[in-house]
Amino acid sequence: MFDSNSKHPRRMARTILFAVLMVTACEQGNSERKSGEPDTLTYEVRGRFLNTSADGLRARIHHEEIASVMPIMKMWFIVKEQDALRDIPEGSAIAFTLVRAPGEDFIENIRLLPPGTMLSFDEQ
Ligand SMILES: [Cu+2]
């Protein structure tokens, strides 16, 4: 009955804990990836635009869950299109494409969503 398999659940729990820690570490800008994954991955994301950095190169966004990537959080994203944020008022609901390329993550194709758009973390 108590064979070598009895150690397995604990190892499984440790693996799951490690996976959770990896996901929650994403705000620190982890861009490492395992070999064998595609070079560039893109994700369609919705969120609320909070503000632009002083140098204009990054946007702070409260984003919805990005499945298999990140839970809901507020974080900074690199914006490569210089004028992309010019017509986006702070507090607007937006949609954008998250690009995760080797060595860098950034966002592009930022679109304003209709006024009054409810996001998953908004109060009803
Ligand atoms: Cu995030």
py3Dmol code that shows the C-alpha trace and the ligand (Angstrom):
import py3Dmol

protein = """\
ATOM      1  CA  MET A   1       0.000   0.000   0.000  1.00  0.00           C
ATOM      2  CA  PHE A   2       2.622   2.565   1.036  1.00  0.00           C
ATOM      3  CA  ASP A   3       4.895   2.184  -1.935  1.00  0.00           C
ATOM      4  CA  SER A   4       7.088   4.810  -3.590  1.00  0.00           C
ATOM      5  CA  ASN A   5       4.029   6.582  -5.031  1.00  0.00           C
ATOM      6  CA  SER A   6       3.183   7.949  -1.593  1.00  0.00           C
ATOM      7  CA  LYS A   7       5.731  10.748  -2.122  1.00  0.00           C
ATOM      8  CA  HIS A   8       4.145  11.882  -5.351  1.00  0.00           C
ATOM      9  CA  PRO A   9       1.398  14.209  -4.058  1.00  0.00           C
ATOM     10  CA  ARG A  10       3.901  16.307  -2.128  1.00  0.00           C
ATOM     11  CA  ARG A  11       6.132  16.657  -5.175  1.00  0.00           C
ATOM     12  CA  MET A  12       3.083  17.649  -7.216  1.00  0.00           C
ATOM     13  CA  ALA A  13       2.125  20.298  -4.660  1.00  0.00           C
ATOM     14  CA  ARG A  14       5.634  21.718  -4.782  1.00  0.00           C
ATOM     15  CA  THR A  15       5.499  21.874  -8.581  1.00  0.00           C
ATOM     16  CA  ILE A  16       2.185  23.723  -8.474  1.00  0.00           C
ATOM     17  CA  LEU A  17       3.489  26.161  -5.855  1.00  0.00           C
ATOM     18  CA  PHE A  18       6.520  26.864  -8.027  1.00  0.00           C
ATOM     19  CA  ALA A  19       4.279  27.529 -11.026  1.00  0.00           C
ATOM     20  CA  VAL A  20       2.189  29.964  -8.994  1.00  0.00           C
ATOM     21  CA  LEU A  21       5.306  31.796  -7.796  1.00  0.00           C
ATOM     22  CA  MET A  22       6.553  32.092 -11.372  1.00  0.00           C
ATOM     23  CA  VAL A  23       3.275  33.685 -12.469  1.00  0.00           C
ATOM     24  CA  THR A  24       3.152  36.145  -9.571  1.00  0.00           C
ATOM     25  CA  ALA A  25       6.741  37.193 -10.328  1.00  0.00           C
ATOM     26  CA  CYS A  26       5.738  38.570 -13.717  1.00  0.00           C
ATOM     27  CA  GLU A  27       5.546  42.200 -12.575  1.00  0.00           C
ATOM     28  CA  GLN A  28       9.316  42.083 -12.151  1.00  0.00           C
ATOM     29  CA  GLY A  29       9.572  41.704 -15.915  1.00  0.00           C
ATOM     30  CA  ASN A  30      10.631  38.093 -16.261  1.00  0.00           C
ATOM     31  CA  SER A  31      11.268  37.460 -19.937  1.00  0.00           C
ATOM     32  CA  GLU A  32      13.002  34.104 -19.709  1.00  0.00           C
ATOM     33  CA  ARG A  33      11.429  31.301 -21.657  1.00  0.00           C
ATOM     34  CA  LYS A  34      12.047  27.619 -22.126  1.00  0.00           C
ATOM     35  CA  SER A  35      13.621  26.464 -25.357  1.00  0.00           C
ATOM     36  CA  GLY A  36      11.078  24.857 -27.631  1.00  0.00           C
ATOM     37  CA  GLU A  37       8.515  27.627 -27.183  1.00  0.00           C
ATOM     38  CA  PRO A  38       7.679  29.855 -30.161  1.00  0.00           C
ATOM     39  CA  ASP A  39       9.925  32.915 -30.440  1.00  0.00           C
ATOM     40  CA  THR A  40       7.112  35.438 -30.179  1.00  0.00           C
ATOM     41  CA  LEU A  41       3.705  35.104 -28.580  1.00  0.00           C
ATOM     42  CA  THR A  42       0.898  37.653 -28.761  1.00  0.00           C
ATOM     43  CA  TYR A  43      -2.123  38.075 -26.526  1.00  0.00           C
ATOM     44  CA  GLU A  44      -5.209  40.246 -26.882  1.00  0.00           C
ATOM     45  CA  VAL A  45      -5.732  42.025 -23.568  1.00  0.00           C
ATOM     46  CA  ARG A  46      -8.223  44.500 -22.115  1.00  0.00           C
ATOM     47  CA  GLY A  47      -7.503  46.889 -19.282  1.00  0.00           C
ATOM     48  CA  ARG A  48      -7.730  50.419 -17.920  1.00  0.00           C
ATOM     49  CA  PHE A  49      -5.054  52.909 -18.918  1.00  0.00           C
ATOM     50  CA  LEU A  50      -3.720  54.584 -15.755  1.00  0.00           C
ATOM     51  CA  ASN A  51      -0.849  56.873 -16.820  1.00  0.00           C
ATOM     52  CA  THR A  52       2.228  57.304 -18.977  1.00  0.00           C
ATOM     53  CA  SER A  53       5.798  57.313 -17.619  1.00  0.00           C
ATOM     54  CA  ALA A  54       7.704  60.618 -17.590  1.00  0.00           C
ATOM     55  CA  ASP A  55       9.808  59.498 -20.573  1.00  0.00           C
ATOM     56  CA  GLY A  56       6.663  58.555 -22.504  1.00  0.00           C
ATOM     57  CA  LEU A  57       7.958  55.067 -23.250  1.00  0.00           C
ATOM     58  CA  ARG A  58       5.814  53.059 -20.872  1.00  0.00           C
ATOM     59  CA  ALA A  59       2.166  52.876 -19.888  1.00  0.00           C
ATOM     60  CA  ARG A  60       0.832  51.798 -16.518  1.00  0.00           C
ATOM     61  CA  ILE A  61      -2.250  49.644 -17.078  1.00  0.00           C
ATOM     62  CA  HIS A  62      -4.641  47.748 -14.813  1.00  0.00           C
ATOM     63  CA  HIS A  63      -5.096  44.685 -16.990  1.00  0.00           C
ATOM     64  CA  GLU A  64      -7.576  41.831 -16.963  1.00  0.00           C
ATOM     65  CA  GLU A  65      -6.387  38.252 -16.571  1.00  0.00           C
ATOM     66  CA  ILE A  66      -4.168  37.074 -19.428  1.00  0.00           C
ATOM     67  CA  ALA A  67      -4.848  33.347 -19.568  1.00  0.00           C
ATOM     68  CA  SER A  68      -1.743  31.249 -18.809  1.00  0.00           C
ATOM     69  CA  VAL A  69       0.358  34.425 -18.483  1.00  0.00           C
ATOM     70  CA  MET A  70      -0.722  36.801 -15.671  1.00  0.00           C
ATOM     71  CA  PRO A  71      -3.566  37.378 -13.254  1.00  0.00           C
ATOM     72  CA  ILE A  72      -5.290  40.766 -12.947  1.00  0.00           C
ATOM     73  CA  MET A  73      -2.758  43.387 -11.892  1.00  0.00           C
ATOM     74  CA  LYS A  74      -1.501  46.936 -12.342  1.00  0.00           C
ATOM     75  CA  MET A  75       1.827  47.063 -14.145  1.00  0.00           C
ATOM     76  CA  TRP A  76       4.009  48.989 -16.579  1.00  0.00           C
ATOM     77  CA  PHE A  77       4.181  48.005 -20.243  1.00  0.00           C
ATOM     78  CA  ILE A  78       6.703  49.213 -22.818  1.00  0.00           C
ATOM     79  CA  VAL A  79       4.975  51.045 -25.662  1.00  0.00           C
ATOM     80  CA  LYS A  80       6.908  51.144 -28.935  1.00  0.00           C
ATOM     81  CA  GLU A  81       4.541  53.266 -31.003  1.00  0.00           C
ATOM     82  CA  GLN A  82       5.452  56.739 -29.775  1.00  0.00           C
ATOM     83  CA  ASP A  83       2.112  58.452 -30.380  1.00  0.00           C
ATOM     84  CA  ALA A  84      -0.037  55.515 -29.343  1.00  0.00           C
ATOM     85  CA  LEU A  85      -1.027  57.033 -25.996  1.00  0.00           C
ATOM     86  CA  ARG A  86      -1.529  60.618 -27.166  1.00  0.00           C
ATOM     87  CA  ASP A  87      -5.279  60.310 -27.656  1.00  0.00           C
ATOM     88  CA  ILE A  88      -5.979  57.906 -24.775  1.00  0.00           C
ATOM     89  CA  PRO A  89      -7.327  59.768 -21.715  1.00  0.00           C
ATOM     90  CA  GLU A  90      -6.206  58.438 -18.326  1.00  0.00           C
ATOM     91  CA  GLY A  91      -8.843  56.108 -16.897  1.00  0.00           C
ATOM     92  CA  SER A  92     -10.007  54.864 -20.303  1.00  0.00           C
ATOM     93  CA  ALA A  93     -10.909  51.251 -20.964  1.00  0.00           C
ATOM     94  CA  ILE A  94      -8.582  49.982 -23.681  1.00  0.00           C
ATOM     95  CA  ALA A  95      -7.733  46.879 -25.651  1.00  0.00           C
ATOM     96  CA  PHE A  96      -4.210  46.122 -26.814  1.00  0.00           C
ATOM     97  CA  THR A  97      -1.914  43.383 -28.071  1.00  0.00           C
ATOM     98  CA  LEU A  98       0.756  42.119 -25.673  1.00  0.00           C
ATOM     99  CA  VAL A  99       3.801  40.916 -27.616  1.00  0.00           C
ATOM    100  CA  ARG A 100       6.170  38.609 -25.745  1.00  0.00           C
ATOM    101  CA  ALA A 101       9.312  38.356 -27.863  1.00  0.00           C
ATOM    102  CA  PRO A 102      12.728  36.957 -26.856  1.00  0.00           C
ATOM    103  CA  GLY A 103      14.269  39.377 -24.382  1.00  0.00           C
ATOM    104  CA  GLU A 104      11.448  41.908 -24.416  1.00  0.00           C
ATOM    105  CA  ASP A 105       7.744  42.318 -23.818  1.00  0.00           C
ATOM    106  CA  PHE A 106       5.843  45.288 -25.214  1.00  0.00           C
ATOM    107  CA  ILE A 107       2.350  46.314 -26.249  1.00  0.00           C
ATOM    108  CA  GLU A 108       0.991  47.620 -29.545  1.00  0.00           C
ATOM    109  CA  ASN A 109      -2.278  48.225 -31.374  1.00  0.00           C
ATOM    110  CA  ILE A 110      -3.789  50.140 -28.437  1.00  0.00           C
ATOM    111  CA  ARG A 111      -7.490  50.875 -29.006  1.00  0.00           C
ATOM    112  CA  LEU A 112      -9.948  52.912 -26.981  1.00  0.00           C
ATOM    113  CA  LEU A 113     -12.996  50.864 -25.917  1.00  0.00           C
ATOM    114  CA  PRO A 114     -16.456  52.519 -25.827  1.00  0.00           C
ATOM    115  CA  PRO A 115     -17.085  54.812 -22.828  1.00  0.00           C
ATOM    116  CA  GLY A 116     -18.713  52.869 -19.979  1.00  0.00           C
ATOM    117  CA  THR A 117     -17.062  49.557 -20.905  1.00  0.00           C
ATOM    118  CA  MET A 118     -16.972  47.368 -17.774  1.00  0.00           C
ATOM    119  CA  LEU A 119     -13.786  45.391 -17.140  1.00  0.00           C
ATOM    120  CA  SER A 120     -13.632  42.191 -15.101  1.00  0.00           C
ATOM    121  CA  PHE A 121     -12.203  43.964 -12.043  1.00  0.00           C
ATOM    122  CA  ASP A 122     -14.663  46.890 -12.087  1.00  0.00           C
ATOM    123  CA  GLU A 123     -17.294  47.208  -9.360  1.00  0.00           C
ATOM    124  CA  GLN A 124     -20.796  46.547 -10.636  1.00  0.00           C
TER     125      GLN A 124
END
"""
ligand_1 = """\
1
CU
Cu 0.728 41.814 -15.499
"""
view = py3Dmol.view(width=600, height=400)
view.addModel(protein, "pdb")
view.setStyle({"model": 0}, {"cartoon": {"style": "trace"}})
view.addModel(ligand_1, "xyz")
view.setStyle({"model": 1}, {"stick": {}})
view.zoomTo()
view.show()
